[in-house]
Amino acid sequence: MTEYTMYLDGNPDRHNKGWTEKEVKELTSMVRKLEYDNAELVRSNDELRERCKTLASRTPQWPKGYRPRGRWNQGKKNERRN
């Protein structure tokens, strides 16, 4: 047979104290974990932002051995035929 303790004095703090301490510890550990994850995300975001800035600001370069051909007038030739 299982025994149950009932507090009839109407003071809920008396039997909820252990529950709230456990809950506070769980929530504190969760907050610490989320703060750590947030710090990692901020760091990686800063790294990616720096990479994007350097890639966007550099001058474009043609690949080695590539020689662009003058094909920009093809559209005008097709217009004349029509």
mmCIF file of the N, C-alpha and C atoms, coordinates in Angstrom:
data_MODEL
# 
_entry.id   MODEL 
# 
loop_
_atom_site.group_PDB 
_atom_site.id 
_atom_site.type_symbol 
_atom_site.label_atom_id 
_atom_site.label_alt_id 
_atom_site.label_comp_id 
_atom_site.label_asym_id 
_atom_site.label_entity_id 
_atom_site.label_seq_id 
_atom_site.pdbx_PDB_ins_code 
_atom_site.Cartn_x 
_atom_site.Cartn_y 
_atom_site.Cartn_z 
_atom_site.occupancy 
_atom_site.B_iso_or_equiv 
_atom_site.pdbx_formal_charge 
_atom_site.auth_seq_id 
_atom_site.auth_comp_id 
_atom_site.auth_asym_id 
_atom_site.auth_atom_id 
_atom_site.pdbx_PDB_model_num 
ATOM 1   N N  . MET A 1 1  ? 0.844  -1.176 0.000   1.00 0.00 ? 1  MET A N  1 
ATOM 2   C CA . MET A 1 1  ? 0.000  0.000  0.000   1.00 0.00 ? 1  MET A CA 1 
ATOM 3   C C  . MET A 1 1  ? 0.888  1.237  0.000   1.00 0.00 ? 1  MET A C  1 
ATOM 4   N N  . THR A 1 2  ? 0.549  2.207  -0.836  1.00 0.00 ? 2  THR A N  1 
ATOM 5   C CA . THR A 1 2  ? 1.318  3.428  -0.960  1.00 0.00 ? 2  THR A CA 1 
ATOM 6   C C  . THR A 1 2  ? 0.745  4.499  -0.049  1.00 0.00 ? 2  THR A C  1 
ATOM 7   N N  . GLU A 1 3  ? 1.638  5.219  0.597   1.00 0.00 ? 3  GLU A N  1 
ATOM 8   C CA . GLU A 1 3  ? 1.191  6.284  1.483   1.00 0.00 ? 3  GLU A CA 1 
ATOM 9   C C  . GLU A 1 3  ? 1.335  7.620  0.779   1.00 0.00 ? 3  GLU A C  1 
ATOM 10  N N  . TYR A 1 4  ? 0.371  8.466  0.972   1.00 0.00 ? 4  TYR A N  1 
ATOM 11  C CA . TYR A 1 4  ? 0.370  9.812  0.418   1.00 0.00 ? 4  TYR A CA 1 
ATOM 12  C C  . TYR A 1 4  ? 0.313  10.795 1.567   1.00 0.00 ? 4  TYR A C  1 
ATOM 13  N N  . THR A 1 5  ? 1.084  11.859 1.430   1.00 0.00 ? 5  THR A N  1 
ATOM 14  C CA . THR A 1 5  ? 1.069  12.898 2.448   1.00 0.00 ? 5  THR A CA 1 
ATOM 15  C C  . THR A 1 5  ? 0.242  14.059 1.929   1.00 0.00 ? 5  THR A C  1 
ATOM 16  N N  . MET A 1 6  ? -0.707 14.483 2.686   1.00 0.00 ? 6  MET A N  1 
ATOM 17  C CA . MET A 1 6  ? -1.552 15.605 2.296   1.00 0.00 ? 6  MET A CA 1 
ATOM 18  C C  . MET A 1 6  ? -1.331 16.732 3.293   1.00 0.00 ? 6  MET A C  1 
ATOM 19  N N  . TYR A 1 7  ? -1.175 17.910 2.757   1.00 0.00 ? 7  TYR A N  1 
ATOM 20  C CA . TYR A 1 7  ? -1.024 19.081 3.606   1.00 0.00 ? 7  TYR A CA 1 
ATOM 21  C C  . TYR A 1 7  ? -2.355 19.805 3.630   1.00 0.00 ? 7  TYR A C  1 
ATOM 22  N N  . LEU A 1 8  ? -2.944 19.829 4.759   1.00 0.00 ? 8  LEU A N  1 
ATOM 23  C CA . LEU A 1 8  ? -4.264 20.426 4.892   1.00 0.00 ? 8  LEU A CA 1 
ATOM 24  C C  . LEU A 1 8  ? -4.200 21.848 5.434   1.00 0.00 ? 8  LEU A C  1 
ATOM 25  N N  . ASP A 1 9  ? -2.995 22.363 5.635   1.00 0.00 ? 9  ASP A N  1 
ATOM 26  C CA . ASP A 1 9  ? -2.897 23.699 6.199   1.00 0.00 ? 9  ASP A CA 1 
ATOM 27  C C  . ASP A 1 9  ? -3.108 24.781 5.139   1.00 0.00 ? 9  ASP A C  1 
ATOM 28  N N  . GLY A 1 10 ? -3.198 24.408 3.863   1.00 0.00 ? 10 GLY A N  1 
ATOM 29  C CA . GLY A 1 10 ? -3.461 25.389 2.819   1.00 0.00 ? 10 GLY A CA 1 
ATOM 30  C C  . GLY A 1 10 ? -2.223 26.129 2.343   1.00 0.00 ? 10 GLY A C  1 
ATOM 31  N N  . ASN A 1 11 ? -1.045 25.707 2.746   1.00 0.00 ? 11 ASN A N  1 
ATOM 32  C CA . ASN A 1 11 ? 0.192  26.364 2.335   1.00 0.00 ? 11 ASN A CA 1 
ATOM 33  C C  . ASN A 1 11 ? 0.814  25.553 1.193   1.00 0.00 ? 11 ASN A C  1 
ATOM 34  N N  . PRO A 1 12 ? 0.601  25.976 -0.077  1.00 0.00 ? 12 PRO A N  1 
ATOM 35  C CA . PRO A 1 12 ? 1.133  25.188 -1.197  1.00 0.00 ? 12 PRO A CA 1 
ATOM 36  C C  . PRO A 1 12 ? 2.652  25.298 -1.321  1.00 0.00 ? 12 PRO A C  1 
ATOM 37  N N  . ASP A 1 13 ? 3.273  26.320 -0.727  1.00 0.00 ? 13 ASP A N  1 
ATOM 38  C CA . ASP A 1 13 ? 4.721  26.472 -0.811  1.00 0.00 ? 13 ASP A CA 1 
ATOM 39  C C  . ASP A 1 13 ? 5.442  25.335 -0.096  1.00 0.00 ? 13 ASP A C  1 
ATOM 40  N N  . ARG A 1 14 ? 4.812  24.774 0.877   1.00 0.00 ? 14 ARG A N  1 
ATOM 41  C CA . ARG A 1 14 ? 5.452  23.743 1.677   1.00 0.00 ? 14 ARG A CA 1 
ATOM 42  C C  . ARG A 1 14 ? 5.746  22.488 0.846   1.00 0.00 ? 14 ARG A C  1 
ATOM 43  N N  . HIS A 1 15 ? 4.831  22.049 -0.006  1.00 0.00 ? 15 HIS A N  1 
ATOM 44  C CA . HIS A 1 15 ? 5.072  20.852 -0.788  1.00 0.00 ? 15 HIS A CA 1 
ATOM 45  C C  . HIS A 1 15 ? 5.522  21.155 -2.215  1.00 0.00 ? 15 HIS A C  1 
ATOM 46  N N  . ASN A 1 16 ? 5.497  22.387 -2.653  1.00 0.00 ? 16 ASN A N  1 
ATOM 47  C CA . ASN A 1 16 ? 5.966  22.752 -3.991  1.00 0.00 ? 16 ASN A CA 1 
ATOM 48  C C  . ASN A 1 16 ? 7.410  23.223 -4.004  1.00 0.00 ? 16 ASN A C  1 
ATOM 49  N N  . LYS A 1 17 ? 8.022  23.372 -2.846  1.00 0.00 ? 17 LYS A N  1 
ATOM 50  C CA . LYS A 1 17 ? 9.372  23.919 -2.781  1.00 0.00 ? 17 LYS A CA 1 
ATOM 51  C C  . LYS A 1 17 ? 10.378 23.033 -3.522  1.00 0.00 ? 17 LYS A C  1 
ATOM 52  N N  . GLY A 1 18 ? 10.305 21.729 -3.312  1.00 0.00 ? 18 GLY A N  1 
ATOM 53  C CA . GLY A 1 18 ? 11.219 20.810 -3.993  1.00 0.00 ? 18 GLY A CA 1 
ATOM 54  C C  . GLY A 1 18 ? 11.017 20.822 -5.496  1.00 0.00 ? 18 GLY A C  1 
ATOM 55  N N  . TRP A 1 19 ? 9.784  20.936 -5.928  1.00 0.00 ? 19 TRP A N  1 
ATOM 56  C CA . TRP A 1 19 ? 9.495  20.970 -7.359  1.00 0.00 ? 19 TRP A CA 1 
ATOM 57  C C  . TRP A 1 19 ? 10.067 22.224 -8.006  1.00 0.00 ? 19 TRP A C  1 
ATOM 58  N N  . THR A 1 20 ? 9.927  23.352 -7.370  1.00 0.00 ? 20 THR A N  1 
ATOM 59  C CA . THR A 1 20 ? 10.414 24.590 -7.974  1.00 0.00 ? 20 THR A CA 1 
ATOM 60  C C  . THR A 1 20 ? 11.938 24.625 -7.998  1.00 0.00 ? 20 THR A C  1 
ATOM 61  N N  . GLU A 1 21 ? 12.605 24.066 -6.994  1.00 0.00 ? 21 GLU A N  1 
ATOM 62  C CA . GLU A 1 21 ? 14.069 24.037 -7.016  1.00 0.00 ? 21 GLU A CA 1 
ATOM 63  C C  . GLU A 1 21 ? 14.559 23.185 -8.181  1.00 0.00 ? 21 GLU A C  1 
ATOM 64  N N  . LYS A 1 22 ? 13.923 22.046 -8.401  1.00 0.00 ? 22 LYS A N  1 
ATOM 65  C CA . LYS A 1 22 ? 14.287 21.189 -9.526  1.00 0.00 ? 22 LYS A CA 1 
ATOM 66  C C  . LYS A 1 22 ? 14.016 21.897 -10.847 1.00 0.00 ? 22 LYS A C  1 
ATOM 67  N N  . GLU A 1 23 ? 12.868 22.551 -10.912 1.00 0.00 ? 23 GLU A N  1 
ATOM 68  C CA . GLU A 1 23 ? 12.495 23.267 -12.135 1.00 0.00 ? 23 GLU A CA 1 
ATOM 69  C C  . GLU A 1 23 ? 13.468 24.410 -12.416 1.00 0.00 ? 23 GLU A C  1 
ATOM 70  N N  . VAL A 1 24 ? 13.879 25.111 -11.386 1.00 0.00 ? 24 VAL A N  1 
ATOM 71  C CA . VAL A 1 24 ? 14.838 26.211 -11.553 1.00 0.00 ? 24 VAL A CA 1 
ATOM 72  C C  . VAL A 1 24 ? 16.171 25.676 -12.055 1.00 0.00 ? 24 VAL A C  1 
ATOM 73  N N  . LYS A 1 25 ? 16.633 24.555 -11.535 1.00 0.00 ? 25 LYS A N  1 
ATOM 74  C CA . LYS A 1 25 ? 17.899 23.965 -11.989 1.00 0.00 ? 25 LYS A CA 1 
ATOM 75  C C  . LYS A 1 25 ? 17.806 23.553 -13.455 1.00 0.00 ? 25 LYS A C  1 
ATOM 76  N N  . GLU A 1 26 ? 16.688 22.944 -13.840 1.00 0.00 ? 26 GLU A N  1 
ATOM 77  C CA . GLU A 1 26 ? 16.510 22.535 -15.230 1.00 0.00 ? 26 GLU A CA 1 
ATOM 78  C C  . GLU A 1 26 ? 16.485 23.746 -16.158 1.00 0.00 ? 26 GLU A C  1 
ATOM 79  N N  . LEU A 1 27 ? 15.741 24.772 -15.754 1.00 0.00 ? 27 LEU A N  1 
ATOM 80  C CA . LEU A 1 27 ? 15.651 25.966 -16.588 1.00 0.00 ? 27 LEU A CA 1 
ATOM 81  C C  . LEU A 1 27 ? 16.991 26.695 -16.674 1.00 0.00 ? 27 LEU A C  1 
ATOM 82  N N  . THR A 1 28 ? 17.742 26.710 -15.581 1.00 0.00 ? 28 THR A N  1 
ATOM 83  C CA . THR A 1 28 ? 19.061 27.352 -15.593 1.00 0.00 ? 28 THR A CA 1 
ATOM 84  C C  . THR A 1 28 ? 19.998 26.611 -16.528 1.00 0.00 ? 28 THR A C  1 
ATOM 85  N N  . SER A 1 29 ? 19.972 25.286 -16.488 1.00 0.00 ? 29 SER A N  1 
ATOM 86  C CA . SER A 1 29 ? 20.839 24.525 -17.395 1.00 0.00 ? 29 SER A CA 1 
ATOM 87  C C  . SER A 1 29 ? 20.402 24.726 -18.844 1.00 0.00 ? 29 SER A C  1 
ATOM 88  N N  . MET A 1 30 ? 19.100 24.835 -19.074 1.00 0.00 ? 30 MET A N  1 
ATOM 89  C CA . MET A 1 30 ? 18.617 25.075 -20.428 1.00 0.00 ? 30 MET A CA 1 
ATOM 90  C C  . MET A 1 30 ? 19.049 26.451 -20.941 1.00 0.00 ? 30 MET A C  1 
ATOM 91  N N  . VAL A 1 31 ? 18.984 27.447 -20.080 1.00 0.00 ? 31 VAL A N  1 
ATOM 92  C CA . VAL A 1 31 ? 19.408 28.799 -20.459 1.00 0.00 ? 31 VAL A CA 1 
ATOM 93  C C  . VAL A 1 31 ? 20.898 28.813 -20.776 1.00 0.00 ? 31 VAL A C  1 
ATOM 94  N N  . ARG A 1 32 ? 21.701 28.126 -19.984 1.00 0.00 ? 32 ARG A N  1 
ATOM 95  C CA . ARG A 1 32 ? 23.145 28.068 -20.247 1.00 0.00 ? 32 ARG A CA 1 
ATOM 96  C C  . ARG A 1 32 ? 23.425 27.416 -21.593 1.00 0.00 ? 32 ARG A C  1 
ATOM 97  N N  . LYS A 1 33 ? 22.717 26.329 -21.875 1.00 0.00 ? 33 LYS A N  1 
ATOM 98  C CA . LYS A 1 33 ? 22.902 25.644 -23.149 1.00 0.00 ? 33 LYS A CA 1 
ATOM 99  C C  . LYS A 1 33 ? 22.505 26.549 -24.310 1.00 0.00 ? 33 LYS A C  1 
ATOM 100 N N  . LEU A 1 34 ? 21.389 27.244 -24.182 1.00 0.00 ? 34 LEU A N  1 
ATOM 101 C CA . LEU A 1 34 ? 20.936 28.149 -25.241 1.00 0.00 ? 34 LEU A CA 1 
ATOM 102 C C  . LEU A 1 34 ? 21.878 29.331 -25.419 1.00 0.00 ? 34 LEU A C  1 
ATOM 103 N N  . GLU A 1 35 ? 22.438 29.840 -24.321 1.00 0.00 ? 35 GLU A N  1 
ATOM 104 C CA . GLU A 1 35 ? 23.409 30.926 -24.429 1.00 0.00 ? 35 GLU A CA 1 
ATOM 105 C C  . GLU A 1 35 ? 24.661 30.463 -25.168 1.00 0.00 ? 35 GLU A C  1 
ATOM 106 N N  . TYR A 1 36 ? 25.100 29.237 -24.894 1.00 0.00 ? 36 TYR A N  1 
ATOM 107 C CA . TYR A 1 36 ? 26.264 28.692 -25.584 1.00 0.00 ? 36 TYR A CA 1 
ATOM 108 C C  . TYR A 1 36 ? 25.983 28.530 -27.076 1.00 0.00 ? 36 TYR A C  1 
ATOM 109 N N  . ASP A 1 37 ? 24.809 27.975 -27.405 1.00 0.00 ? 37 ASP A N  1 
ATOM 110 C CA . ASP A 1 37 ? 24.434 27.815 -28.809 1.00 0.00 ? 37 ASP A CA 1 
ATOM 111 C C  . ASP A 1 37 ? 24.339 29.172 -29.508 1.00 0.00 ? 37 ASP A C  1 
ATOM 112 N N  . ASN A 1 38 ? 23.795 30.149 -28.819 1.00 0.00 ? 38 ASN A N  1 
ATOM 113 C CA . ASN A 1 38 ? 23.688 31.497 -29.385 1.00 0.00 ? 38 ASN A CA 1 
ATOM 114 C C  . ASN A 1 38 ? 25.069 32.088 -29.636 1.00 0.00 ? 38 ASN A C  1 
ATOM 115 N N  . ALA A 1 39 ? 25.995 31.884 -28.717 1.00 0.00 ? 39 ALA A N  1 
ATOM 116 C CA . ALA A 1 39 ? 27.349 32.415 -28.895 1.00 0.00 ? 39 ALA A CA 1 
ATOM 117 C C  . ALA A 1 39 ? 28.031 31.767 -30.092 1.00 0.00 ? 39 ALA A C  1 
ATOM 118 N N  . GLU A 1 40 ? 27.831 30.457 -30.276 1.00 0.00 ? 40 GLU A N  1 
ATOM 119 C CA . GLU A 1 40 ? 28.401 29.787 -31.444 1.00 0.00 ? 40 GLU A CA 1 
ATOM 120 C C  . GLU A 1 40 ? 27.813 30.327 -32.735 1.00 0.00 ? 40 GLU A C  1 
ATOM 121 N N  . LEU A 1 41 ? 26.500 30.553 -32.753 1.00 0.00 ? 41 LEU A N  1 
ATOM 122 C CA . LEU A 1 41 ? 25.850 31.089 -33.949 1.00 0.00 ? 41 LEU A CA 1 
ATOM 123 C C  . LEU A 1 41 ? 26.321 32.501 -34.258 1.00 0.00 ? 41 LEU A C  1 
ATOM 124 N N  . VAL A 1 42 ? 26.512 33.317 -33.245 1.00 0.00 ? 42 VAL A N  1 
ATOM 125 C CA . VAL A 1 42 ? 27.001 34.681 -33.456 1.00 0.00 ? 42 VAL A CA 1 
ATOM 126 C C  . VAL A 1 42 ? 28.407 34.647 -34.036 1.00 0.00 ? 42 VAL A C  1 
ATOM 127 N N  . ARG A 1 43 ? 29.248 33.753 -33.516 1.00 0.00 ? 43 ARG A N  1 
ATOM 128 C CA . ARG A 1 43 ? 30.625 33.657 -34.005 1.00 0.00 ? 43 ARG A CA 1 
ATOM 129 C C  . ARG A 1 43 ? 30.649 33.214 -35.474 1.00 0.00 ? 43 ARG A C  1 
ATOM 130 N N  . SER A 1 44 ? 29.876 32.176 -35.802 1.00 0.00 ? 44 SER A N  1 
ATOM 131 C CA . SER A 1 44 ? 29.863 31.707 -37.192 1.00 0.00 ? 44 SER A CA 1 
ATOM 132 C C  . SER A 1 44 ? 29.239 32.749 -38.112 1.00 0.00 ? 44 SER A C  1 
ATOM 133 N N  . ASN A 1 45 ? 28.255 33.487 -37.635 1.00 0.00 ? 45 ASN A N  1 
ATOM 134 C CA . ASN A 1 45 ? 27.649 34.550 -38.431 1.00 0.00 ? 45 ASN A CA 1 
ATOM 135 C C  . ASN A 1 45 ? 28.661 35.646 -38.719 1.00 0.00 ? 45 ASN A C  1 
ATOM 136 N N  . ASP A 1 46 ? 29.466 36.005 -37.737 1.00 0.00 ? 46 ASP A N  1 
ATOM 137 C CA . ASP A 1 46 ? 30.503 37.016 -37.957 1.00 0.00 ? 46 ASP A CA 1 
ATOM 138 C C  . ASP A 1 46 ? 31.538 36.548 -38.966 1.00 0.00 ? 46 ASP A C  1 
ATOM 139 N N  . GLU A 1 47 ? 31.919 35.262 -38.891 1.00 0.00 ? 47 GLU A N  1 
ATOM 140 C CA . GLU A 1 47 ? 32.877 34.724 -39.854 1.00 0.00 ? 47 GLU A CA 1 
ATOM 141 C C  . GLU A 1 47 ? 32.305 34.758 -41.270 1.00 0.00 ? 47 GLU A C  1 
ATOM 142 N N  . LEU A 1 48 ? 31.048 34.345 -41.410 1.00 0.00 ? 48 LEU A N  1 
ATOM 143 C CA . LEU A 1 48 ? 30.425 34.355 -42.732 1.00 0.00 ? 48 LEU A CA 1 
ATOM 144 C C  . LEU A 1 48 ? 30.249 35.772 -43.263 1.00 0.00 ? 48 LEU A C  1 
ATOM 145 N N  . ARG A 1 49 ? 29.924 36.695 -42.383 1.00 0.00 ? 49 ARG A N  1 
ATOM 146 C CA . ARG A 1 49 ? 29.774 38.092 -42.801 1.00 0.00 ? 49 ARG A CA 1 
ATOM 147 C C  . ARG A 1 49 ? 31.104 38.647 -43.313 1.00 0.00 ? 49 ARG A C  1 
ATOM 148 N N  . GLU A 1 50 ? 32.184 38.303 -42.637 1.00 0.00 ? 50 GLU A N  1 
ATOM 149 C CA . GLU A 1 50 ? 33.506 38.759 -43.060 1.00 0.00 ? 50 GLU A CA 1 
ATOM 150 C C  . GLU A 1 50 ? 33.878 38.135 -44.409 1.00 0.00 ? 50 GLU A C  1 
ATOM 151 N N  . ARG A 1 51 ? 33.592 36.862 -44.587 1.00 0.00 ? 51 ARG A N  1 
ATOM 152 C CA . ARG A 1 51 ? 33.875 36.209 -45.868 1.00 0.00 ? 51 ARG A CA 1 
ATOM 153 C C  . ARG A 1 51 ? 33.080 36.850 -47.000 1.00 0.00 ? 51 ARG A C  1 
ATOM 154 N N  . CYS A 1 52 ? 31.799 37.117 -46.762 1.00 0.00 ? 52 CYS A N  1 
ATOM 155 C CA . CYS A 1 52 ? 30.973 37.757 -47.791 1.00 0.00 ? 52 CYS A CA 1 
ATOM 156 C C  . CYS A 1 52 ? 31.496 39.144 -48.132 1.00 0.00 ? 52 CYS A C  1 
ATOM 157 N N  . LYS A 1 53 ? 31.942 39.873 -47.117 1.00 0.00 ? 53 LYS A N  1 
ATOM 158 C CA . LYS A 1 53 ? 32.464 41.209 -47.359 1.00 0.00 ? 53 LYS A CA 1 
ATOM 159 C C  . LYS A 1 53 ? 33.713 41.158 -48.228 1.00 0.00 ? 53 LYS A C  1 
ATOM 160 N N  . THR A 1 54 ? 34.626 40.222 -47.945 1.00 0.00 ? 54 THR A N  1 
ATOM 161 C CA . THR A 1 54 ? 35.854 40.141 -48.751 1.00 0.00 ? 54 THR A CA 1 
ATOM 162 C C  . THR A 1 54 ? 35.556 39.651 -50.160 1.00 0.00 ? 54 THR A C  1 
ATOM 163 N N  . LEU A 1 55 ? 34.622 38.708 -50.314 1.00 0.00 ? 55 LEU A N  1 
ATOM 164 C CA . LEU A 1 55 ? 34.288 38.233 -51.653 1.00 0.00 ? 55 LEU A CA 1 
ATOM 165 C C  . LEU A 1 55 ? 33.566 39.295 -52.473 1.00 0.00 ? 55 LEU A C  1 
ATOM 166 N N  . ALA A 1 56 ? 32.735 40.075 -51.838 1.00 0.00 ? 56 ALA A N  1 
ATOM 167 C CA . ALA A 1 56 ? 31.978 41.099 -52.565 1.00 0.00 ? 56 ALA A CA 1 
ATOM 168 C C  . ALA A 1 56 ? 32.857 42.284 -52.952 1.00 0.00 ? 56 ALA A C  1 
ATOM 169 N N  . SER A 1 57 ? 33.908 42.531 -52.204 1.00 0.00 ? 57 SER A N  1 
ATOM 170 C CA . SER A 1 57 ? 34.711 43.722 -52.472 1.00 0.00 ? 57 SER A CA 1 
ATOM 171 C C  . SER A 1 57 ? 35.890 43.461 -53.401 1.00 0.00 ? 57 SER A C  1 
ATOM 172 N N  . ARG A 1 58 ? 36.204 42.213 -53.698 1.00 0.00 ? 58 ARG A N  1 
ATOM 173 C CA . ARG A 1 58 ? 37.348 41.962 -54.571 1.00 0.00 ? 58 ARG A CA 1 
ATOM 174 C C  . ARG A 1 58 ? 36.943 42.125 -56.036 1.00 0.00 ? 58 ARG A C  1 
ATOM 175 N N  . THR A 1 59 ? 37.927 42.403 -56.865 1.00 0.00 ? 59 THR A N  1 
ATOM 176 C CA . THR A 1 59 ? 37.660 42.588 -58.286 1.00 0.00 ? 59 THR A CA 1 
ATOM 177 C C  . THR A 1 59 ? 37.511 41.221 -58.943 1.00 0.00 ? 59 THR A C  1 
ATOM 178 N N  . PRO A 1 60 ? 36.622 41.114 -59.920 1.00 0.00 ? 60 PRO A N  1 
ATOM 179 C CA . PRO A 1 60 ? 36.451 39.813 -60.578 1.00 0.00 ? 60 PRO A CA 1 
ATOM 180 C C  . PRO A 1 60 ? 37.662 39.470 -61.427 1.00 0.00 ? 60 PRO A C  1 
ATOM 181 N N  . GLN A 1 61 ? 37.985 38.203 -61.499 1.00 0.00 ? 61 GLN A N  1 
ATOM 182 C CA . GLN A 1 61 ? 39.127 37.748 -62.287 1.00 0.00 ? 61 GLN A CA 1 
ATOM 183 C C  . GLN A 1 61 ? 38.670 36.648 -63.224 1.00 0.00 ? 61 GLN A C  1 
ATOM 184 N N  . TRP A 1 62 ? 39.200 36.681 -64.451 1.00 0.00 ? 62 TRP A N  1 
ATOM 185 C CA . TRP A 1 62 ? 38.909 35.624 -65.410 1.00 0.00 ? 62 TRP A CA 1 
ATOM 186 C C  . TRP A 1 62 ? 39.746 34.404 -65.053 1.00 0.00 ? 62 TRP A C  1 
ATOM 187 N N  . PRO A 1 63 ? 39.233 33.217 -65.333 1.00 0.00 ? 63 PRO A N  1 
ATOM 188 C CA . PRO A 1 63 ? 40.039 32.008 -65.114 1.00 0.00 ? 63 PRO A CA 1 
ATOM 189 C C  . PRO A 1 63 ? 41.256 31.999 -66.028 1.00 0.00 ? 63 PRO A C  1 
ATOM 190 N N  . LYS A 1 64 ? 42.289 31.288 -65.628 1.00 0.00 ? 64 LYS A N  1 
ATOM 191 C CA . LYS A 1 64 ? 43.518 31.247 -66.401 1.00 0.00 ? 64 LYS A CA 1 
ATOM 192 C C  . LYS A 1 64 ? 43.251 30.609 -67.768 1.00 0.00 ? 64 LYS A C  1 
ATOM 193 N N  . GLY A 1 65 ? 43.693 31.270 -68.820 1.00 0.00 ? 65 GLY A N  1 
ATOM 194 C CA . GLY A 1 65 ? 43.517 30.766 -70.172 1.00 0.00 ? 65 GLY A CA 1 
ATOM 195 C C  . GLY A 1 65 ? 42.196 31.140 -70.813 1.00 0.00 ? 65 GLY A C  1 
ATOM 196 N N  . TYR A 1 66 ? 41.338 31.849 -70.117 1.00 0.00 ? 66 TYR A N  1 
ATOM 197 C CA . TYR A 1 66 ? 40.043 32.229 -70.679 1.00 0.00 ? 66 TYR A CA 1 
ATOM 198 C C  . TYR A 1 66 ? 40.187 33.519 -71.459 1.00 0.00 ? 66 TYR A C  1 
ATOM 199 N N  . ARG A 1 67 ? 39.665 33.517 -72.662 1.00 0.00 ? 67 ARG A N  1 
ATOM 200 C CA . ARG A 1 67 ? 39.682 34.731 -73.489 1.00 0.00 ? 67 ARG A CA 1 
ATOM 201 C C  . ARG A 1 67 ? 38.250 35.016 -73.930 1.00 0.00 ? 67 ARG A C  1 
ATOM 202 N N  . PRO A 1 68 ? 37.666 36.059 -73.410 1.00 0.00 ? 68 PRO A N  1 
ATOM 203 C CA . PRO A 1 68 ? 36.288 36.376 -73.812 1.00 0.00 ? 68 PRO A CA 1 
ATOM 204 C C  . PRO A 1 68 ? 36.235 36.783 -75.282 1.00 0.00 ? 68 PRO A C  1 
ATOM 205 N N  . ARG A 1 69 ? 35.227 36.328 -75.963 1.00 0.00 ? 69 ARG A N  1 
ATOM 206 C CA . ARG A 1 69 ? 35.064 36.643 -77.375 1.00 0.00 ? 69 ARG A CA 1 
ATOM 207 C C  . ARG A 1 69 ? 33.966 37.668 -77.521 1.00 0.00 ? 69 ARG A C  1 
ATOM 208 N N  . GLY A 1 70 ? 34.049 38.443 -78.545 1.00 0.00 ? 70 GLY A N  1 
ATOM 209 C CA . GLY A 1 70 ? 33.061 39.506 -78.753 1.00 0.00 ? 70 GLY A CA 1 
ATOM 210 C C  . GLY A 1 70 ? 31.743 38.980 -79.253 1.00 0.00 ? 70 GLY A C  1 
ATOM 211 N N  . ARG A 1 71 ? 30.918 38.497 -78.373 1.00 0.00 ? 71 ARG A N  1 
ATOM 212 C CA . ARG A 1 71 ? 29.609 37.976 -78.757 1.00 0.00 ? 71 ARG A CA 1 
ATOM 213 C C  . ARG A 1 71 ? 28.487 38.928 -78.358 1.00 0.00 ? 71 ARG A C  1 
ATOM 214 N N  . TRP A 1 72 ? 28.804 40.111 -77.965 1.00 0.00 ? 72 TRP A N  1 
ATOM 215 C CA . TRP A 1 72 ? 27.771 41.023 -77.494 1.00 0.00 ? 72 TRP A CA 1 
ATOM 216 C C  . TRP A 1 72 ? 26.970 41.616 -78.647 1.00 0.00 ? 72 TRP A C  1 
ATOM 217 N N  . ASN A 1 73 ? 27.429 41.464 -79.901 1.00 0.00 ? 73 ASN A N  1 
ATOM 218 C CA . ASN A 1 73 ? 26.701 42.006 -81.036 1.00 0.00 ? 73 ASN A CA 1 
ATOM 219 C C  . ASN A 1 73 ? 25.776 40.989 -81.674 1.00 0.00 ? 73 ASN A C  1 
ATOM 220 N N  . GLN A 1 74 ? 25.688 39.782 -81.163 1.00 0.00 ? 74 GLN A N  1 
ATOM 221 C CA . GLN A 1 74 ? 24.829 38.770 -81.762 1.00 0.00 ? 74 GLN A CA 1 
ATOM 222 C C  . GLN A 1 74 ? 23.369 39.190 -81.760 1.00 0.00 ? 74 GLN A C  1 
ATOM 223 N N  . GLY A 1 75 ? 22.920 39.818 -80.715 1.00 0.00 ? 75 GLY A N  1 
ATOM 224 C CA . GLY A 1 75 ? 21.521 40.246 -80.644 1.00 0.00 ? 75 GLY A CA 1 
ATOM 225 C C  . GLY A 1 75 ? 21.189 41.250 -81.727 1.00 0.00 ? 75 GLY A C  1 
ATOM 226 N N  . LYS A 1 76 ? 22.107 42.136 -82.043 1.00 0.00 ? 76 LYS A N  1 
ATOM 227 C CA . LYS A 1 76 ? 21.860 43.137 -83.079 1.00 0.00 ? 76 LYS A CA 1 
ATOM 228 C C  . LYS A 1 76 ? 21.807 42.490 -84.459 1.00 0.00 ? 76 LYS A C  1 
ATOM 229 N N  . LYS A 1 77 ? 22.595 41.464 -84.719 1.00 0.00 ? 77 LYS A N  1 
ATOM 230 C CA . LYS A 1 77 ? 22.580 40.781 -86.008 1.00 0.00 ? 77 LYS A CA 1 
ATOM 231 C C  . LYS A 1 77 ? 21.233 40.093 -86.220 1.00 0.00 ? 77 LYS A C  1 
ATOM 232 N N  . ASN A 1 78 ? 20.704 39.471 -85.166 1.00 0.00 ? 78 ASN A N  1 
ATOM 233 C CA . ASN A 1 78 ? 19.406 38.801 -85.262 1.00 0.00 ? 78 ASN A CA 1 
ATOM 234 C C  . ASN A 1 78 ? 18.274 39.789 -85.500 1.00 0.00 ? 78 ASN A C  1 
ATOM 235 N N  . GLU A 1 79 ? 18.382 40.981 -84.979 1.00 0.00 ? 79 GLU A N  1 
ATOM 236 C CA . GLU A 1 79 ? 17.364 42.007 -85.182 1.00 0.00 ? 79 GLU A CA 1 
ATOM 237 C C  . GLU A 1 79 ? 17.336 42.453 -86.629 1.00 0.00 ? 79 GLU A C  1 
ATOM 238 N N  . ARG A 1 80 ? 18.482 42.538 -87.270 1.00 0.00 ? 80 ARG A N  1 
ATOM 239 C CA . ARG A 1 80 ? 18.552 42.990 -88.669 1.00 0.00 ? 80 ARG A CA 1 
ATOM 240 C C  . ARG A 1 80 ? 17.910 41.981 -89.617 1.00 0.00 ? 80 ARG A C  1 
ATOM 241 N N  . ARG A 1 81 ? 17.990 40.705 -89.293 1.00 0.00 ? 81 ARG A N  1 
ATOM 242 C CA . ARG A 1 81 ? 17.443 39.675 -90.164 1.00 0.00 ? 81 ARG A CA 1 
ATOM 243 C C  . ARG A 1 81 ? 15.935 39.686 -90.177 1.00 0.00 ? 81 ARG A C  1 
ATOM 244 N N  . ASN A 1 82 ? 15.335 40.095 -89.095 1.00 0.00 ? 82 ASN A N  1 
ATOM 245 C CA . ASN A 1 82 ? 13.870 40.069 -89.036 1.00 0.00 ? 82 ASN A CA 1 
ATOM 246 C C  . ASN A 1 82 ? 13.276 41.203 -89.718 1.00 0.00 ? 82 ASN A C  1 
# 
